[in-house]
Amino acid sequence: MKLPLAAAAIVCLIVTPALAQTTPAPAAPAAAVPVPATKRVSCLGSTQNLKGQDKRDQMQLCMAQARVDCLKQAIDQKLVGEPRKSLIKTCMGGDGAEPQ
């Protein structure tokens, strides 16, 4: 039986601080880079002077790079499974999905 989305979010809110306290701080300085509130907004800003297919292509590339950056952060924190998915979604600033 699947948990409703709200219940899953509450579980993540409860589990995430506990994991953060037990996870050692990453040694890599790249992991200390602050993450923007939403990667999509950053990507939109970097593509605002483009139009048509060029804009779509650049947006896809930007979002793919943002997801890789978030994945690297999760790997540095040695997260796996649901905590990793949750961190990537949070890091991406939403659902973590590529734009359509």
N, C-alpha and C positions, 0 to 999 in steps of 0.2 A: 504494500500500500504506500502511495506517495504522500509526502507531507505537503500541505498547502504552502504556497510560496511565502506567505507571511510567517508561518511557523519556521520555515527553513531560514529566513532572514534573522529571526530572533535567535535561533540556535547559533548562527554565524556570529551574531553580535556578542553572544555569551562566550563562545569558544575562542574567538579571535584574540581578545585581550589575554586570555590564559596562555595561548600559544606564543604571543608576543613576549610575555614575561619569561618563558622558558627557552626561547630561541636565542642563541648567542648572537651578538652584534656581528654583522658581516665585516670582514677585514678589508674588502675592496673599497677604495674611495668612490668608485663609480656608483655604488649602491646608495651612497649618501646624497645623491643628487635629488633635490626636491621634485616631486611629481606634480605637474599641473593639475588643476581641479578636474579638467576634462581634456583628454587628448583630442577629441573631435573638434573642440573649439580652436585648439592650437592648429590643427590641420586645416580647418576652414580659413583661418587667418592667413596661413601660408599659401593658400590657393586662390585668394580673392581676386587677384589680377588676371587669372586665367579664365578661359571660357570653353564650353563644350567638352569634347573628348579629352583635351589636355587637362582640364580641371578635374574630370573624373579619374583620369590616370594618376595624377599627382595626389589626389585625395586617397586613392587606394594604396599607393605606395607609402604615404605618410601614416595611414592607419595601420598598415602592416608593420612598419618600423616601430610604431608606438606599442603595438602588441608584443613585438620581440623585446622591447625595452622592459615592459611589464613582466614578461616571462623570465627575463634575466634576473629581475628583482626577486621573483618568487624562487628561482633556483638558488640565488645567493642566500636566501632565508631558509633554504632546504625544506620548502613546503611541498607537499604532494597531495593528491586527491582533491577533496572538496575545499580545503583551505587554500590550495593553489588556485583553483578556479575562482574562488571568492576574491582573492587578492587581485587577480588579473581583471575581474569585472570592476572592482573598486578603482584600480589603477587606471583603467581605461575611461572611467567616469560614466559608467552606465552598464550596458549589457555586454560589452566587449565584442560585439559583432561588427563585422565589416559593413561599411555603407553599401546600400544596394544601388 
